[in-house]
Amino acid sequence: MTRQNNSISDITHLGNQGTEYTFDYNPNLLETFENQNQHRDYFVKFNFPEFTTLCPITHQPDFATLYISYVPEINMVESKSLKLYLFSFRNHGDFHEDCINTIADDLIKLMDPKYLEVWGKFTPRGGISIDPYVNYGKKGTKWETIAADRLAQHDMYPEKIDNR
C-alpha cells in the first residue's frame, strides 16, 4: 500500500468482472484516486453493515456495522477497494479495538486525510456489545484540534440500544 496520486486509470477493482475475494487481512487491496474538490473541506462517509472478523481467542465470528468518515486532502479511497479490504478481515483474528485502529492506521497511511474517524458497532456476544471509536486530525492543522474535541465529546448522547 503506497500513498500516491492515482488517476482513474490506475483503479483496478472497480468494474472488474473477475474480482477475487480474499478473506485474509490484506491492506494492499486499498486503492486511491485524486480528490477533484481540493478547494473545499467536505466529509465522505461509508457505512459498512456487514463487517466480520474473528475473536483471536475463541475464533468465533464477530459482526459489526462500521462507520468510516473522512475529510480528504489529495487522495480518496476507492469504495470497491475499501469493500474488498474490509472483507479481508473475515478470517483475521483480532480484538474489536485492534481492528478499528488497524483500519484507521491503514487509511491514514493510504490517503493522508485531513481528518478521519472509524467507529465499530459490534453486535452483542455474551451479553455485551463493544463500540470502539478512533479518530485522527492532521497535525498542525485545525483538524488536529477538531479531532481532540470530537474525541472528548464522543458518544455524549449514546443512542438507544435495542439489541441491534
PAVEXPA-304664 format. One record per residue (C-alpha): residue number from 1; residue in three letters; x, y, z. Coordinates in pm, whole numbers, m for minus. Example, Ala and Ser with C-alpha at 12.3 -4.5 7.8 and 13.67 -1.06 7.14 Angstrom:
REM residues 2
SITE	1	ALA	1230	m450	780
SITE	2	SER	1367	m106	714
REM end
This chain:
REM residues 164
SITE	1	MET	0	0	0
SITE	2	THR	167	320	m115
SITE	3	ARG	42	675	m90
SITE	4	GLN	28	824	m436
SITE	5	ASN	m186	1038	m659
SITE	6	ASN	m366	783	m869
SITE	7	SER	m563	864	m1178
SITE	8	ILE	m885	686	m1259
SITE	9	SER	m696	459	m1499
SITE	10	ASP	m492	326	m1203
SITE	11	ILE	m802	182	m1032
SITE	12	THR	m808	m195	m1085
SITE	13	HIS	m1101	m326	m877
SITE	14	LEU	m1390	m104	m990
SITE	15	GLY	m1562	m251	m1295
SITE	16	ASN	m1351	m566	m1285
SITE	17	GLN	m1586	m858	m1353
SITE	18	GLY	m1321	m1106	m1237
SITE	19	THR	m1291	m974	m883
SITE	20	GLU	m1136	m1223	m646
SITE	21	TYR	m1239	m1202	m283
SITE	22	THR	m985	m1274	m13
SITE	23	PHE	m1074	m1328	349
SITE	24	ASP	m725	m1287	489
SITE	25	TYR	m628	m938	603
SITE	26	ASN	m474	m750	311
SITE	27	PRO	m422	m371	316
SITE	28	ASN	m272	m390	m34
SITE	29	LEU	m627	m416	m171
SITE	30	LEU	m683	m45	m99
SITE	31	GLU	m668	196	m393
SITE	32	THR	m695	572	m420
SITE	33	PHE	m796	832	m671
SITE	34	GLU	m737	1206	m671
SITE	35	ASN	m980	1437	m492
SITE	36	GLN	m1132	1663	m758
SITE	37	ASN	m1257	1912	m497
SITE	38	GLN	m942	2002	m308
SITE	39	HIS	m1058	2364	m288
SITE	40	ARG	m1306	2281	m6
SITE	41	ASP	m1339	2067	303
SITE	42	TYR	m1612	1803	300
SITE	43	PHE	m1689	1471	464
SITE	44	VAL	m1707	1134	293
SITE	45	LYS	m1888	871	499
SITE	46	PHE	m1903	495	446
SITE	47	ASN	m2146	269	632
SITE	48	PHE	m2047	m97	622
SITE	49	PRO	m2318	m308	795
SITE	50	GLU	m2160	m644	710
SITE	51	PHE	m1819	m630	877
SITE	52	THR	m1700	m960	1020
SITE	53	THR	m1382	m1065	1193
SITE	54	LEU	m1280	m1343	1429
SITE	55	CYS	m1224	m1338	1802
SITE	56	PRO	m850	m1404	1846
SITE	57	ILE	m916	m1636	2141
SITE	58	THR	m1233	m1834	2056
SITE	59	HIS	m1214	m1792	1677
SITE	60	GLN	m1590	m1727	1677
SITE	61	PRO	m1714	m1464	1432
SITE	62	ASP	m1784	m1111	1545
SITE	63	PHE	m2021	m887	1348
SITE	64	ALA	m2035	m509	1331
SITE	65	THR	m2152	m209	1141
SITE	66	LEU	m1856	16	1064
SITE	67	TYR	m1882	389	1011
SITE	68	ILE	m1584	546	837
SITE	69	SER	m1582	923	783
SITE	70	TYR	m1302	1136	649
SITE	71	VAL	m1215	1476	510
SITE	72	PRO	m993	1418	208
SITE	73	GLU	m696	1624	109
SITE	74	ILE	m540	1493	m213
SITE	75	ASN	m621	1121	m215
SITE	76	MET	m953	947	m164
SITE	77	VAL	m1015	577	m107
SITE	78	GLU	m1194	397	m390
SITE	79	SER	m1508	235	m247
SITE	80	LYS	m1483	m109	m407
SITE	81	SER	m1125	m145	m289
SITE	82	LEU	m1241	m44	59
SITE	83	LYS	m1513	m310	47
SITE	84	LEU	m1263	m578	m58
SITE	85	TYR	m1022	m463	213
SITE	86	LEU	m1293	m480	481
SITE	87	PHE	m1392	m828	357
SITE	88	SER	m1029	m930	410
SITE	89	PHE	m1086	m913	787
SITE	90	ARG	m1320	m1215	766
SITE	91	ASN	m1057	m1466	881
SITE	92	HIS	m846	m1213	1071
SITE	93	GLY	m830	m1279	1444
SITE	94	ASP	m808	m959	1643
SITE	95	PHE	m992	m777	1920
SITE	96	HIS	m1258	m524	1817
SITE	97	GLU	m1049	m230	1933
SITE	98	ASP	m745	m350	1739
SITE	99	CYS	m943	m399	1417
SITE	100	ILE	m1076	m43	1433
SITE	101	ASN	m730	100	1500
SITE	102	THR	m577	m109	1220
SITE	103	ILE	m838	19	975
SITE	104	ALA	m772	378	1082
SITE	105	ASP	m394	334	1053
SITE	106	ASP	m421	176	708
SITE	107	LEU	m650	451	577
SITE	108	ILE	m432	728	722
SITE	109	LYS	m124	573	561
SITE	110	LEU	m309	532	230
SITE	111	MET	m474	872	196
SITE	112	ASP	m309	1113	441
SITE	113	PRO	m652	1272	503
SITE	114	LYS	m715	1595	689
SITE	115	TYR	m946	1410	929
SITE	116	LEU	m1062	1051	974
SITE	117	GLU	m1279	857	1216
SITE	118	VAL	m1367	489	1237
SITE	119	TRP	m1644	364	1462
SITE	120	GLY	m1731	m2	1502
SITE	121	LYS	m2067	m100	1648
SITE	122	PHE	m2034	m470	1724
SITE	123	THR	m2332	m691	1795
SITE	124	PRO	m2351	m829	2148
SITE	125	ARG	m2183	m1153	2236
SITE	126	GLY	m2205	m1283	2588
SITE	127	GLY	m2449	m1005	2671
SITE	128	ILE	m2218	m713	2592
SITE	129	SER	m2157	m504	2283
SITE	130	ILE	m1833	m319	2220
SITE	131	ASP	m1826	3	2016
SITE	132	PRO	m1465	119	1966
SITE	133	TYR	m1410	462	1815
SITE	134	VAL	m1088	618	1690
SITE	135	ASN	m1020	943	1512
SITE	136	TYR	m731	1138	1366
SITE	137	GLY	m667	1500	1272
SITE	138	LYS	m368	1604	1066
SITE	139	LYS	m103	1752	1294
SITE	140	GLY	m53	2126	1274
SITE	141	THR	m395	2191	1118
SITE	142	LYS	m736	2286	1253
SITE	143	TRP	m829	1919	1209
SITE	144	GLU	m593	1819	1491
SITE	145	THR	m799	2035	1729
SITE	146	ILE	m1128	1916	1582
SITE	147	ALA	m1021	1554	1636
SITE	148	ALA	m931	1620	2000
SITE	149	ASP	m1265	1797	2058
SITE	150	ARG	m1460	1526	1878
SITE	151	LEU	m1293	1254	2085
SITE	152	ALA	m1364	1441	2409
SITE	153	GLN	m1732	1477	2310
SITE	154	HIS	m1767	1132	2154
SITE	155	ASP	m2083	946	2244
SITE	156	MET	m2202	1207	2494
SITE	157	TYR	m2554	1121	2385
SITE	158	PRO	m2549	749	2309
SITE	159	GLU	m2826	603	2101
SITE	160	LYS	m3095	379	2242
SITE	161	ILE	m2969	20	2229
SITE	162	ASP	m3234	m231	2132
SITE	163	ASN	m3009	m534	2087
SITE	164	ARG	m2916	m407	1740
REM end
